Amino acid sequence: MLDEARRKRWSELFSALASEPRLRIVEMLTGGTLGCQEFLAQLGLSQPAVSYHLGKLERAGVLVKTKDGTRNCYRLNERIDEMMEILKEETR
């Protein structure tokens, strides 16, 4: 049985993944790192919408944000990246 803290973390994780744009972001980041401009170009969303989705994924522990000069770059948390690779294999 999960304790309350772990249940809350799982709830945040699944809530963060329960959105088509956020799932697209996760898919885009499988095995790589991207900056905000790449998300804007590929998602067709406004900059505030992309920032909202990236922030939600980061707070849930799905993404890791790094700086490259003035540019924010994002990659998947290692465990999430591994999970995505497994899911891609299972769906082939």
CORZIKA-V804678 format. One record per residue. N is the residue number from 1. RES is the residue in three letters. SS is DSSP state (H for helix, E for strand, L for the rest). D_LAST is the distance of its C-alpha to the last C-alpha in whole Angstrom. Layout:
n:N res:RES ss:SS d_last:D_LAST
n:N res:RES ss:SS d_last:D_LAST
This chain:
n:1 res:MET ss:L d_last:33
n:2 res:LEU ss:L d_last:32
n:3 res:ASP ss:L d_last:35
n:4 res:GLU ss:H d_last:36
n:5 res:ALA ss:H d_last:35
n:6 res:ARG ss:H d_last:32
n:7 res:ARG ss:H d_last:31
n:8 res:LYS ss:H d_last:32
n:9 res:ARG ss:H d_last:30
n:10 res:TRP ss:H d_last:27
n:11 res:SER ss:H d_last:28
n:12 res:GLU ss:H d_last:28
n:13 res:LEU ss:H d_last:25
n:14 res:PHE ss:H d_last:23
n:15 res:SER ss:H d_last:26
n:16 res:ALA ss:H d_last:25
n:17 res:LEU ss:H d_last:21
n:18 res:ALA ss:L d_last:22
n:19 res:SER ss:L d_last:22
n:20 res:GLU ss:H d_last:20
n:21 res:PRO ss:H d_last:22
n:22 res:ARG ss:H d_last:22
n:23 res:LEU ss:H d_last:18
n:24 res:ARG ss:H d_last:18
n:25 res:ILE ss:H d_last:20
n:26 res:VAL ss:H d_last:18
n:27 res:GLU ss:H d_last:15
n:28 res:MET ss:H d_last:17
n:29 res:LEU ss:H d_last:19
n:30 res:THR ss:L d_last:15
n:31 res:GLY ss:L d_last:17
n:32 res:GLY ss:L d_last:20
n:33 res:THR ss:E d_last:23
n:34 res:LEU ss:E d_last:25
n:35 res:GLY ss:E d_last:28
n:36 res:CYS ss:H d_last:29
n:37 res:GLN ss:H d_last:30
n:38 res:GLU ss:H d_last:26
n:39 res:PHE ss:H d_last:25
n:40 res:LEU ss:H d_last:28
n:41 res:ALA ss:H d_last:27
n:42 res:GLN ss:H d_last:23
n:43 res:LEU ss:H d_last:24
n:44 res:GLY ss:L d_last:27
n:45 res:LEU ss:L d_last:29
n:46 res:SER ss:L d_last:32
n:47 res:GLN ss:H d_last:33
n:48 res:PRO ss:H d_last:34
n:49 res:ALA ss:H d_last:31
n:50 res:VAL ss:H d_last:29
n:51 res:SER ss:H d_last:31
n:52 res:TYR ss:H d_last:31
n:53 res:HIS ss:H d_last:27
n:54 res:LEU ss:H d_last:27
n:55 res:GLY ss:H d_last:30
n:56 res:LYS ss:H d_last:29
n:57 res:LEU ss:H d_last:26
n:58 res:GLU ss:H d_last:28
n:59 res:ARG ss:H d_last:30
n:60 res:ALA ss:L d_last:28
n:61 res:GLY ss:L d_last:27
n:62 res:VAL ss:L d_last:23
n:63 res:LEU ss:E d_last:25
n:64 res:VAL ss:E d_last:27
n:65 res:LYS ss:E d_last:30
n:66 res:THR ss:E d_last:32
n:67 res:LYS ss:E d_last:34
n:68 res:ASP ss:E d_last:34
n:69 res:GLY ss:L d_last:38
n:70 res:THR ss:L d_last:38
n:71 res:ARG ss:E d_last:35
n:72 res:ASN ss:E d_last:32
n:73 res:CYS ss:E d_last:29
n:74 res:TYR ss:E d_last:26
n:75 res:ARG ss:E d_last:23
n:76 res:LEU ss:E d_last:21
n:77 res:ASN ss:L d_last:23
n:78 res:GLU ss:H d_last:22
n:79 res:ARG ss:H d_last:21
n:80 res:ILE ss:H d_last:19
n:81 res:ASP ss:H d_last:17
n:82 res:GLU ss:H d_last:16
n:83 res:MET ss:H d_last:15
n:84 res:MET ss:H d_last:13
n:85 res:GLU ss:H d_last:11
n:86 res:ILE ss:H d_last:10
n:87 res:LEU ss:H d_last:9
n:88 res:LYS ss:H d_last:6
n:89 res:GLU ss:H d_last:5
n:90 res:GLU ss:H d_last:6
n:91 res:THR ss:L d_last:4
n:92 res:ARG ss:L d_last:0
